[in-house]
């Protein structure tokens, strides 16, 4: 079950990269001086990607924990 740990760690790392990408995307939108409606639209587009990255990271961590218990 060692492969489960490594696959889970890779998934968590991908999710973490996705979360940082979402943070940078919203941060750059805020710094660009958009109007309120445009900023809300930019954030609205990032929210599903943020949730997907968070879920990927959580599933990866669950896989790591399960792999450790089964090892």
Buried (B, 14 or more C-beta within 10 A) or exposed (E): EEEBBEBBBEBBEBBBEBBEBBEEBBEEBEEEEBEEEEBEEBBEEBEEBBEBBBEBBEBBBEBBEBBEEEE
